[in-house]
Amino acid sequence: MAVSAEYKAFVAEQLEMLGPVRIRNMFGGAGVYFDDLMFGLIAGETLFFKVDDRNRPDFEAEGTGPFIYEPPSGKAIAMSYYELPERLYDDPQELTEWARKSLDAALAAKTSKPVRRKRPATGNRTRRAAQKKAARSGN
């Protein structure tokens, strides 16, 4: 499922109207990023865009479906990235509109995730830290 350098360059060129897009290798495929936000996925020589309830109907109306990940466990998992309709490669302006909608979906997904907070030290770690502090102060 490796992605050729030529295909990555092709995708970057297609998305030039969007702005500075980066493509980074990951897990045998590649992620398509705008700033630090991943909105696209390349698997093999196929481009997938992030979807949510707002833009998924556009992809379904075009007859495209989700990227399916098949882990070693064998249970297929449909991801929230749908295959880009081929006709969009001939229309850079419409392709850019679809990319913007996918950016919106990626941003919405990112902002809906709960913020992970650091847990306070508890139990033995707290007790040990107090003991060390007491030992240093001579108590």
FIMIVO-827639 format. One record per atom (N, C-alpha, C): residue in one letter; x, z, y. Coordinates in steps of 0.05 Angstrom, whole numbers, padded with zeros to 5 digits, always signed. Atoms other than C-alpha are relative to their C-alpha. Layout:
N
aXZY/...
This chain:
139
m+00016+00000-00024/m+00000+00000+00000/m+00017+00000+00025/a-00018+00001-00023/a+00060-00009+00046/a-00010-00020+00021/v+00008+00017-00022/v+00049-00040+00114/v+00024-00015+00010/s-00023+00016-00009/s+00094-00097+00135/s+00004+00003+00030/a-00007-00002-00029/a+00130-00095+00202/a-00015-00022+00016/e+00014+00022-00014/e+00097-00162+00219/e-00029+00007+00005/y+00028-00008-00004/y+00027-00134+00209/y-00002+00021+00022/k+00000-00021-00020/k+00043-00072+00251/k+00004-00013+00028/a-00004+00014-00026/a+00069-00118+00307/a-00025-00015+00008/f+00025+00015-00005/f+00006-00161+00301/f-00021+00019+00011/v+00020-00019-00009/v-00039-00100+00308/v+00006+00010+00028/a-00008-00009-00027/a+00000-00074+00368/a-00005-00021+00021/e+00005+00022-00018/e-00005-00142+00401/e-00030-00003+00005/q+00029+00002-00003/q-00080-00145+00388/q-00012+00022+00018/l+00010-00023-00014/l-00089-00077+00421/l+00013+00004+00028/e-00015-00002-00026/e-00046-00091+00484/e-00019+00006+00023/m+00019-00004-00022/m-00108-00092+00529/m-00009+00029+00003/l+00008-00028+00001/l-00122-00020+00509/l+00020+00017+00016/g-00021-00016-00013/g-00056+00006+00536/g+00022+00006-00020/p-00023-00006+00018/p+00005+00038+00503/p-00009+00011-00027/v+00008-00007+00027/v-00010+00039+00429/v+00026+00003-00017/r-00023-00004+00019/r+00040+00068+00378/r-00011-00002-00028/i+00006+00001+00028/i+00040+00055+00304/i+00021+00015-00015/r-00019-00017+00014/r+00072+00108+00260/r-00006-00001-00030/n+00003+00000+00029/n+00084+00104+00185/n-00009+00027-00010/m+00009-00024+00012/m+00048+00155+00143/m-00013-00005-00027/f+00011+00001+00027/f+00032+00163+00069/f-00003-00028-00011/g+00001+00027+00011/g+00047+00091+00051/g-00015-00019+00018/g+00014+00017-00019/g+00004+00065+00108/g+00011+00006+00028/a-00009-00006-00027/a+00007+00074+00183/a-00024+00010+00017/g+00020-00009-00019/g-00031+00110+00238/g+00003-00015+00026/v+00000+00014-00026/v-00051+00076+00303/v-00008+00021+00021/y+00004-00021-00020/y-00045+00122+00363/y-00001-00010+00028/f+00000+00003-00029/f-00062+00122+00436/f+00007+00027+00011/d-00012-00026-00006/d-00021+00178+00467/d+00004+00014-00026/d-00004-00014+00026/d-00023+00230+00412/d-00025+00001-00016/l+00026+00000+00013/l-00093+00213+00388/l-00001-00024-00020/m+00002+00021+00021/m-00099+00175+00322/m-00029-00010-00001/f+00026+00012+00000/f-00157+00127+00326/f-00002-00023-00020/g+00000+00022+00020/g-00137+00075+00274/g+00018+00006-00023/l-00015-00003+00025/l-00108+00070+00205/l+00005-00027-00012/i-00007+00025+00013/i-00072+00013+00171/i+00007+00007-00029/a-00005-00003+00029/a-00074+00009+00095/a+00004-00028-00011/g-00006+00027+00008/g-00041-00051+00063/g+00002-00017+00025/e+00000+00017-00024/e-00054-00106+00113/e-00028+00000+00012/t+00027-00003-00009/t-00122-00079+00135/t-00001+00022+00021/l+00003-00019-00022/l-00140-00044+00201/l-00027+00013-00002/f+00025-00016+00000/f-00191+00012+00202/f+00000+00015+00026/f+00004-00015-00025/f-00219+00046+00264/f-00016+00025-00006/k+00014-00025+00002/k-00244+00118+00271/k-00030-00004+00007/v+00028+00002-00006/v-00320+00124+00268/v-00013+00028+00001/d+00018-00023+00001/d-00373+00176+00282/d-00029-00011+00001/d+00028+00009+00001/d-00449+00173+00287/d-00007-00020+00022/r+00006+00019-00022/r-00445+00134+00352/r+00009-00028-00005/n-00010+00028+00004/n-00403+00074+00329/n-00002-00009-00029/r+00003+00008+00028/r-00413+00075+00253/r-00020-00023-00004/p+00019+00022+00004/p-00476+00031+00258/p+00011-00028+00008/d-00012+00026-00007/d-00434-00024+00292/d+00015-00011-00023/f-00016+00009+00023/f-00388-00027+00232/f-00018-00008-00023/e+00019+00006+00022/e-00445-00024+00182/e-00015-00026+00005/a+00014+00025-00006/a-00482-00080+00218/a+00018-00025-00005/e-00019+00022+00006/e-00419-00123+00208/e+00006-00002-00030/g-00004+00000+00029/g-00419-00106+00134/g+00027+00011-00009/t-00025-00013+00008/t-00354-00066+00134/t-00005+00029-00008/g+00003-00027+00010/g-00344+00000+00100/g+00024+00018+00005/p-00021-00019-00006/p-00300+00061+00100/p+00025-00004-00017/f-00025-00002+00016/f-00228+00070+00078/f-00005+00020-00022/i+00004-00018+00023/i-00230+00101+00009/i+00028+00009-00009/y-00025-00012+00009/y-00174+00148-00008/y-00004+00010-00029/e+00002-00009+00027/e-00161+00159-00082/e+00024+00017-00007/p-00023-00018+00006/p-00118+00221-00094/p+00005+00000-00030/p-00007-00002+00028/p-00084+00235-00160/p-00021+00012-00017/s+00022-00012+00015/s-00144+00276-00181/s-00020-00020-00010/g+00018+00021+00009/g-00182+00211-00187/g-00027-00001+00015/k+00026-00001-00014/k-00241+00232-00143/k+00003-00015+00027/a-00002+00016-00025/a-00249+00179-00088/a-00013+00014+00023/i+00009-00013-00025/i-00258+00204-00017/i-00003-00021+00021/a+00004+00019-00022/a-00290+00161+00037/a+00008+00014+00026/m-00011-00011-00025/m-00254+00173+00103/m-00018-00009+00023/s+00016+00008-00023/s-00284+00168+00173/s+00014-00022+00016/y-00012+00024-00012/y-00246+00103+00186/y-00013-00024-00014/y+00013+00024+00011/y-00282+00036+00176/y+00017-00025+00006/e-00015+00024-00003/e-00252-00032+00166/e-00010-00016+00024/l+00006+00016-00024/l-00249-00074+00229/l-00010-00028-00009/p+00009+00027+00006/p-00291-00138+00225/p+00021-00021+00008/e-00020+00020-00005/e-00245-00198+00221/e-00005-00017+00025/r+00007+00017-00024/r-00282-00236+00276/r+00011+00011+00026/l-00010-00012-00025/l-00256-00186+00327/l+00029-00008+00007/y-00028+00008-00006/y-00184-00211+00320/y+00000-00025+00017/d+00002+00024-00016/d-00208-00275+00355/d-00011+00007+00028/d+00012-00007-00026/d-00238-00236+00414/d+00012+00026+00010/p-00015-00024-00008/p-00187-00188+00445/p-00017+00019+00018/q+00016-00017-00018/q-00237-00163+00497/q-00020+00017-00016/e+00018-00016+00017/e-00289-00142+00445/e+00015+00019-00018/l-00016-00018+00016/l-00235-00114+00401/l+00008+00025+00015/t-00007-00023-00017/t-00213-00070+00459/t-00024+00018+00004/e+00024-00017-00003/e-00285-00046+00468/e-00004+00017-00025/w+00003-00015+00025/w-00288-00026+00394/w+00021+00021-00002/a-00022-00020+00001/a-00221+00008+00400/a-00006+00024+00019/r+00007-00021-00018/r-00246+00048+00460/r-00021+00018-00012/k+00020-00016+00013/k-00307+00071+00421/k+00013+00017-00022/s-00014-00015+00021/s-00261+00092+00364/s+00017+00022+00012/l-00014-00021-00014/l-00218+00130+00414/l-00019+00023+00007/d+00020-00020-00006/d-00281+00166+00436/d-00007+00016-00024/a+00006-00014+00025/a-00297+00183+00364/a+00022+00019-00008/a-00023-00016+00007/a-00227+00209+00352/a+00002+00024+00018/l-00001-00022-00019/l-00229+00251+00415/l-00023+00021-00006/a+00023-00018+00006/a-00298+00280+00397/a+00007+00016-00025/a-00007-00015+00025/a-00272+00298+00327/a+00021+00021+00006/k-00022-00019-00007/k-00210+00331+00357/k-00011+00024+00015/t+00010-00022-00016/t-00249+00373+00407/t-00020+00017-00015/s+00019-00016+00015/s-00300+00395+00355/s+00013+00018-00021/k-00014-00017+00019/k-00247+00426+00311/k+00005+00028+00012/p-00005-00027-00011/p-00240+00502+00318/p+00030+00004+00006/v-00028-00006-00008/v-00177+00527+00352/v+00010+00021-00019/r-00012-00019+00018/r-00131+00562+00303/r+00016+00020+00017/r-00014-00022-00014/r-00107+00629+00329/r+00020+00014-00018/k-00019-00016+00016/k-00047+00668+00307/k-00012+00026-00007/r+00010-00026+00009/r-00066+00728+00267/r+00019+00022+00009/p-00018-00022-00007/p-00040+00795+00291/p+00013+00011-00025/a-00014-00012+00022/a+00011+00829+00247/a-00016+00024-00010/t+00015-00022+00011/t-00022+00878+00200/t+00015+00013-00023/g-00011-00012+00024/g-00006+00925+00144/g+00029+00008+00002/n-00028-00008+00002/n+00066+00935+00123/n+00017-00011+00023/r-00017+00011-00021/r+00094+00889+00176/r-00002+00017+00026/t+00003-00016-00024/t+00065+00931+00232/t+00014+00027-00004/r-00012-00025+00006/r+00088+00995+00199/r+00031-00002+00001/r-00030+00004+00000/r+00159+00967+00189/r+00010-00004+00028/a-00008+00005-00028/a+00162+00943+00261/a+00000+00027+00015/a+00001-00027-00013/a+00142+01013+00285/a+00023+00017-00009/q-00023-00016+00010/q+00194+01045+00240/q+00026-00009+00012/k-00024+00011-00011/k+00248+00999+00266/k+00003+00008+00030/k+00000-00007-00028/k+00228+01012+00338/k+00007+00030+00004/a-00005-00029-00002/a+00229+01088+00326/a+00029+00005-00007/a-00027-00004+00008/a+00297+01083+00292/a+00019-00007+00023/r-00017+00009-00022/r+00327+01045+00351/r-00002+00020+00024/s+00003-00019-00023/s+00299+01095+00402/s+00010+00028-00007/g-00011-00026+00008/g+00327+01153+00361/g-00021+00020-00007/n+00021-00020+00007/n+00260+01185+00344/n-00002+00004-00030/
